[in-house]
Amino acid sequence: VRLVTFSTITRLGGDDPTLSPGPGSLGAAGLGLGAFEDVHHGAHRLGAILGEGPRTGAVVDLNRALAVKLAFADAGAPEAEADVELPSSSLDFVRHLPGSLDAARRALDFVTDSLARYDAPDLVAAGIVLPRKEVRLAAPLLRPGKIVGVDHNYPDPAGERDGRRDSSQPVLFLKPPTSVIGPEDEIALPAVTRCVDYEGELAVVIGRPASRIERDQARSCIAGYCVANDVTARDFENTRGQHFLGKFCDTFAPLGPALVTADEIADPQDLSLRTQLSGELVQSARTSEMRFPIDEIIAFASKLVTLEPGDVILTGTPAGVGAGQVPQRWLRDGDVVEIEIEQVGRLVNHVRKEKPA
Ligand code: ZN
């Protein structure tokens, strides 16, 4: 299942096609700052992307779909029952695995079956099946728990980044949950830094508490996968002994577009990863090249902390970051960073320079 967090878009000023919700066009409006205040977003909901049939790419409101299915089955209080089985936030969803995944599958099967039988105009009218252009996607986990990053986890022939390359254990760091943005949000370059870099990465979302576990149990603790960009201000990384400082700014953890549940990915250690910076291919690798594979990272981290459902692990970035280019290539106002991981998805974020206060 490809889980998304979405809100519906309502155009208060009528159906003006020039207000199409392309990436980057809603930033100011979303904050109520711009001239385009006739766009309104509803509450965040848990959805799934339809992967087949004539409505491929449409978003299904999973909780409401399950409520309708339960109503057809004459359940006593279908909405209450749907709320119990299938939370409307992705964080609650991963905390209620595996039951929530089973409920999501039943809701999705109900919708795809209805679409196949009679095209289900009622489900569309009720806002249970939403055309892609009528929703805005947020990060699949709006506010995860811990975000654990791994440094130097791919071969680095050019020696792009300093130090600790020979470590026999994973080099970990933390990013705060406040750094997370979604697939339609902009990366904001803080006024205090000139050296902001991209890092295309496979993100792993934890779905079961993991404490002191062995490698062979690690895979069973994974809820799913996303594409991530571990945005880093190089001039604040490794300064004054504070490794985390370059990692923790607002908007520095784009995640998305979907949380692809673990059952959809046969082998997370055999996926291609490609990053394009404003149309130029800059990173191209396979997850099989990781120094410390995912199960080893989870086992190692779990000896120190309890990994909880909703925690995220950023598994490291391959060679090709801007710091390794000659001359070094930092993110600029107007850049577009596009990261694509096979079977997981394509994450595209526009870059904007923050205005000095
Ligand atoms: Zn990284």
Boltz pocket constraint, residues with backbone or C-beta under 6 A from the ligand:
constraints:
  - pocket:
      binder: B
      contacts: [[A, 149], [A, 150], [A, 151], [A, 199], [A, 201], [A, 230], [A, 314], [A, 316], [A, 317]]
      max_distance: 6.0
